[in-house]
Amino acid sequence: MTGTMGVHLLANIFGCPVEVLNYEADVARLLNEVVVDAKLTKVSESHFQFDPVGVTSVILLAESHISIHTWPEHGSAAVDIFCCSGEEAANRAFKALLERFKPEKHDCQIIKR
């Protein structure tokens, strides 16, 4: 196989407002806004609410997927964005995610697969 299959962005976000990390409905809404803003194609989605707070959410994309695992008690989340449509699409999605989740800081790795 030649070339790349896609770009996998792995990020941790810190210092997010707790209210955006607590509940499934809010996280799902924000992730769906990210998909629209990044001009990606949603295929399906799945979300899990932890008790009392915290969420795992995955949006399956025609281009691959976006997932987030939140830790509201720490104001943080782990994010995966895998786009087989290229680095530009992954970066658009990450920028939209940062705008929605408003972290004070973040770290990010980009892996070409």
BELBEL-V154320 format. One record per backbone hydrogen bond with DSSP energy under -1.0 kcal/mol. CO is the residue of the C=O (numbers start at 1). NH is the residue of the N-H. Records with the same first field share a line. If there is no record, write none. Layout:
CO = NH + NH
This chain:
6 = 113
7 = 83
8 = 111
9 = 81
10 = 109
11 = 79
12 = 107
13 = 77
14 = 104 + 105
17 = 20
18 = 21 + 22
22 = 54
23 = 27
24 = 28
25 = 29
26 = 30
27 = 31
28 = 32
29 = 33
30 = 34
31 = 35
32 = 36
33 = 37
34 = 38
35 = 40
36 = 39
41 = 62
44 = 60
46 = 58
48 = 56
54 = 50
55 = 70
56 = 48
57 = 68
58 = 46
59 = 66
60 = 43 + 44
63 = 84
64 = 61
65 = 82
66 = 59
67 = 80
68 = 57
69 = 78
71 = 74 + 76
75 = 16
76 = 71
77 = 13
78 = 69
79 = 11
80 = 67
81 = 9
82 = 65
83 = 7
86 = 90
87 = 91
88 = 92
89 = 93
90 = 94
91 = 95
92 = 96
93 = 97
94 = 98
95 = 99
96 = 100
97 = 101
98 = 102
105 = 14
107 = 12
109 = 10
111 = 8
